[in-house]
């Protein structure tokens, strides 16, 4: 087994053997620099509203409508 495989195996073992606990939970707007109530952050690449898929834009529009 190579060094990278060994390191990955060790990392996975440590995660599985860990006992995680919540330290603090706060709204993202309080802790994410540059975030405001008009920004939507997601795991993908930065994108323009015009180029996101229809399902994603529909979902975001519906969520916004239900909050207001």
Secondary structure, DSSP 8 states (H G I E B T S, - for coil): --HHHHHHHHHHHHHHH----------HHHHSTT--TT----SS----GGGS-HHHHHHHHHHHHHH-
